[in-house]
Every structure is written in C-alpha cells, then in structure tokens.
C-alpha cells in the first residue's frame, strides 16, 4: 500500500512546477535594463548645473543620513 495517494503526489508536482515557474519569472525580473544602465553611467550638463544619476543602496542611505540600515545577521 503506497504511503501517499496519487492525487496527493499530483498536487505536490503541480505546486512544485508552479514554484519553479515563479522563480524563473523572479530571476528574469532582476536582470539589468540596458536603457537604465546607460542613464546611470552618464552625466548630464544643463544650463545652470550638471546632473548625475547614481545607484544608492540601503547601506549608502543609512551611512549618509544616520538612518538605520539593512537588517544584518551577526556572526
């Protein structure tokens, strides 16, 4: 007598396949966008000032503004 029913195993396989597809979408959504990468790397000279677009991390913001930073695990 099998430990798990065929219906239970089919349900498990269905959910595992759904999780895999969700993971694929997540990985694809984290790829850099070339148009945005180009914007980040350029400086823009305007009439009265210049503009640079920079990428900031949570730790950069915390350091510069005395904010609480990202959660960290103490080793």
C-alpha positions, 0 to 999 in steps of 0.5 A, a space after each residue: 500500500 503506497 504511503 501517499 495517494 496519487 492525487 496527493 503526489 499530483 498536487 505536490 508536482 503541480 505546486 512544485 512546477 508552479 514554484 519553479 515557474 515563479 522563480 524563473 519569472 523572479 530571476 528574469 525580473 532582476 536582470 539589468 535594463 540596458 536603457 537604465 544602465 546607460 542613464 546611470 553611467 552618464 552625466 548630464 550638463 544643463 544650463 545652470 548645473 550638471 546632473 548625475 544619476 547614481 545607484 544608492 543602496 540601503 547601506 549608502 542611505 543609512 551611512 549618509 543620513 544616520 538612518 538605520 540600515 539593512 537588517 544584518 545577521 551577526 556572526 
